[in-house]
Amino acid sequence: MEAKVYESDIQYLSDEFSRIKLRLQVILAELPAAGSLPDPDFPGGCRPEGAFSSQARHACGLKTACTEPPAGADTGVQTGIQETAEALARLTEQVSLRKEATLREGNVLALSRLAEVFGISDFETEILLICLAAEIEPAYARVLSFLNGEKALKQPTVGTICRLLCSGAGETLTARRYFSYQSPLFKYHLLEFEEDRYEPLSTRSVRISQRVADFLCGLPGMESRISTFARFVPPERTLAELYFSPGLEDKLNFLCSLPAALSSTFQGGLVFHFYGPRGAGKTAAAGALCVAWGVPLLVVNVKAMLNTSIDLPTAVALIFRESLLQPAVLCFERFDLLLGDDEKAVTCRLELFGALREMSWLTILEGERPWLPAGELQPHLFYTVEFGLPGCRQRAKIWEDALKENGFGMEAADIFSLASRFVFSGGQIREVARLARSQTIQLDPAKCRVTAGELIAASKALPHQKLGSLASVIHPKFGLNDIVLPAWQSEQVKDIIARVEQWGTVYENWGFGSKFSDGNGLKALFSGPSGTGKTMAAEVIACELGLDLYRVNLAAVVSKYVGETEKHLARVFEAARSGNAVLFFDEADALFGKRTEVKDSHDRYANLETGYLLQKLEEHAGLVILATNWQKNMDEAFIRRLHFILEFPQPGEEHRLRIWQGIFPAETPLAQDVEFEFLARQLKMTGGSIKNIAFDAAFLAAGEGAVVGMKHLLLAARREFQKLGKTISIEDFGSYANLVKRYETDI
């Protein structure tokens, strides 16, 4: 008669538990009935040795013990033991045949897969089953506590397990190796000791991992101890549905086919290293690969793992165990954090590499910078793939999909303009679309169109990297109508804005990006005396483009310690990239100055910093504006890399008049005697000084409870000249000289 197939893991485990029950019957029947042990279930609080509660005996199919064995009991016991042993042998054979039949049907029982994946022997499988029975069946725990000789121990001890499975002292000694920390059962945390490790091995109790117990019972889930730093990423898109550059797409398709191509010729594992800026699609690509392979993706946040309360070796072991139980592809995000020299990073890296070599069939490491292993991952094959930010056309497609997913529509030309202006990653684009949806739905739930302005406003809510003292974030308020410049400079400012807006059209649609190699970002230099409008022009450009302005604090960026300046610069450029901001270096000659002849180590390191800055400047895909009072001090290598150079001259009388006419807010009360033409003619100063005079005059007038008049403006101008170290006499104020004299006397 052909053996029946097991229809479920529970059905199979039920038979295995019956085998354990028969083993227990044999052991219990062999126990002598002498002496007594404490037991509240028995009268007087003691039970005869070899006896236990009726409830526990009934669970094992035995009759209730009595303190005095009946006549001829030995013969009956021996007969019962033999019959039970024969029943155990028959059931063992039956279970084996049913397991084989189940496998032939293409079904794999959880315990069989566990044994294959972790390489555990038949004897170790029996150990697992005993511990599982104690975990999920209270009656077995009660019997095992009796066999342990200690009522408090509900889990089997090593001695009890050996008593059930070993037939003599020799087998018991051999079995001890299965309880070492290097054995598969404990190395992979399938089982865990409950007591102090310094207790004798035979008296230490063993518990099955809750996650392993659930797995063997066919229950879904994940190890609870890793849930704070690991997560399953649900399948969302295939590779064909993601938008990558053609070159990157080809590499990913190659990786997708690699496991199948190597399955028959290569027995080792694979390690893929994805690196590039955050949000460049590394995790999305990993998820798409898993969709093609038909397996889940288990993503581990390295930063959270380093801060977990679990010791790192255990955390790493649990992660890889989970990936084998599922099975799942492991993906470690922020892998760069493990490449440092601090003790925690080194410990975690060594544990991870060790587990990876032994337990992983495919692992993906995600970072932001390139990395090559120095033999640590052998014999695994290693492949590295660089992820850049999507190009303008890819960004336009991502914008279109993200807007559709959130119920929005937008004209194709407007989408392309957004994609050209905002160098966002795919993740940022989708987050902006979600934020815009949540913001607009409060005002109009039925709204199906969204404007560029609403999307720009939503982008401001994106989380940005904190810069601390390295740079200040300026939310620009000035537009083109607020700045006064000569015609040539004004046109140049407009050209910079247009260059950013039309970047995608020229470099991608018209093919300039593939023909020329200098299409990575836009760099401009503003030079001229202080106060001539360089910072304001940078703010105007950022405002017209709908971007923030990051003004770099050179005093905080430049460090006397070797390597610190480069770290600060990397943070600044990364923050500008992730925040899609205009990067503004004021007094740039201090950082971009001419390199010197190497005379000592300080010169060498200073030149290294300059070289690093050149590299970051070329790599940056956004807009960088440098401002200096002394263009002649700038390094020629920087000058050659600039797309625009604007000279900001001292304003002439005509431009000073326009500045004066627009300097006061509409709400400021002005006296009838204010004569802007006189101020523009007599006070030869920059726009920055004019702004200072306007502020000072306003506070003078407000302190008197008066409106702003000429006396306030002229006294403020006199103070501004003194502050600049310039002399101006009362007579220079012409017809207003007496007014200034009287006002100075009064105050």
Stockholm file with secondary structure:
# STOCKHOLM 1.0

chainA/1-747         MEAKVYESDIQYLSDEFSRIKLRLQVILAELPAAGSLPDPDFPGGCRPEGAFSSQARHACGLKTACTEPPAGADTGVQTGIQETAEALARLTEQVSLRKEATLREGNVLALSRLAEVFGISDFETEILLICLAAEIEPAYARVLSFLNGEKALKQPTVGTICRLLCSGAGETLTARRYFSYQSPLFKYHLLEFEEDRYEPLSTRSVRISQRVADFLCGLPGMESRISTFARFVPPERTLAELYFSPGLEDKLNFLCSLPAALSSTFQGGLVFHFYGPRGAGKTAAAGALCVAWGVPLLVVNVKAMLNTSIDLPTAVALIFRESLLQPAVLCFERFDLLLGDDEKAVTCRLELFGALREMSWLTILEGERPWLPAGELQPHLFYTVEFGLPGCRQRAKIWEDALKENGFGMEAADIFSLASRFVFSGGQIREVARLARSQTIQLDPAKCRVTAGELIAASKALPHQKLGSLASVIHPKFGLNDIVLPAWQSEQVKDIIARVEQWGTVYENWGFGSKFSDGNGLKALFSGPSGTGKTMAAEVIACELGLDLYRVNLAAVVSKYVGETEKHLARVFEAARSGNAVLFFDEADALFGKRTEVKDSHDRYANLETGYLLQKLEEHAGLVILATNWQKNMDEAFIRRLHFILEFPQPGEEHRLRIWQGIFPAETPLAQDVEFEFLARQLKMTGGSIKNIAFDAAFLAAGEGAVVGMKHLLLAARREFQKLGKTISIEDFGSYANLVKRYETDI
#=GR chainA/1-747 SS CCCCCCCSHHHHHHHHHHHHHHHHHHHHHHSCCCSEEECTTSGGGEEETTCCCHHHHHHTTCCCCCSSCCTTHHHHHHHHHHHHHHHHHHHHHHHHHHHHHHHHTTCCCHHHHHHHHHTCCHHHHHHHHHHHHHHHCHHHHHHHHHHHTCTTCCSCBHHHHHHHHCSSHHHHHHHGGGGSTTSHHHHTTSEEECSCTTSCGGGCBEEECHHHHHHHTTCCCCCGGGTTTEEEECCCCCGGGSCCCHHHHHHHHHHHHHHHHHTTTCCSCEEEEEESSTTSSHHHHHHHHHHHHTCCEEEEEHHHHHTCSSCHHHHHHHHHHHHHHTTCEEEEETGGGGGSSSHHHHHHHHHHHHHHHHHCSEEEEEESSCCCCSSTTTTSEEEEEECCCCCHHHHHHHHHHHHHHTTCBCCHHHHHHHHHHCCCCHHHHHHHHHHHHHHHHTTCTTCCBCCHHHHHHHHTTSCCCCCTTSEEEECCCCCGGGCCCCHHHHHHHHHHHHHHHTHHIIIIITSHHHHCSCCSCEEEEEESSTTSSHHHHHHHHHHHHTCCEEEECHHHHCCSSTTHHHHHHHHHHHHHHHTTCEEEETTGGGTSBCCCCCCSHHHHHHHHHHHHHHHHHHHCCSEEEEEESCGGGBCHHHHHTCSEEEECCCCCHHHHHHHHHHSSCTTSCBCTTCCHHHHHHHCCCCHHHHHHHHHHHHHHHHHHTCCBCHHHHHHHHHHHHHHTTCCCCGGGGGGGHHHHHHHHHHC
#=GC SS_cons         CCCCCCCSHHHHHHHHHHHHHHHHHHHHHHSCCCSEEECTTSGGGEEETTCCCHHHHHHTTCCCCCSSCCTTHHHHHHHHHHHHHHHHHHHHHHHHHHHHHHHHTTCCCHHHHHHHHHTCCHHHHHHHHHHHHHHHCHHHHHHHHHHHTCTTCCSCBHHHHHHHHCSSHHHHHHHGGGGSTTSHHHHTTSEEECSCTTSCGGGCBEEECHHHHHHHTTCCCCCGGGTTTEEEECCCCCGGGSCCCHHHHHHHHHHHHHHHHHTTTCCSCEEEEEESSTTSSHHHHHHHHHHHHTCCEEEEEHHHHHTCSSCHHHHHHHHHHHHHHTTCEEEEETGGGGGSSSHHHHHHHHHHHHHHHHHCSEEEEEESSCCCCSSTTTTSEEEEEECCCCCHHHHHHHHHHHHHHTTCBCCHHHHHHHHHHCCCCHHHHHHHHHHHHHHHHTTCTTCCBCCHHHHHHHHTTSCCCCCTTSEEEECCCCCGGGCCCCHHHHHHHHHHHHHHHTHHIIIIITSHHHHCSCCSCEEEEEESSTTSSHHHHHHHHHHHHTCCEEEECHHHHCCSSTTHHHHHHHHHHHHHHHTTCEEEETTGGGTSBCCCCCCSHHHHHHHHHHHHHHHHHHHCCSEEEEEESCGGGBCHHHHHTCSEEEECCCCCHHHHHHHHHHSSCTTSCBCTTCCHHHHHHHCCCCHHHHHHHHHHHHHHHHHHTCCBCHHHHHHHHHHHHHHTTCCCCGGGGGGGHHHHHHHHHHC
//
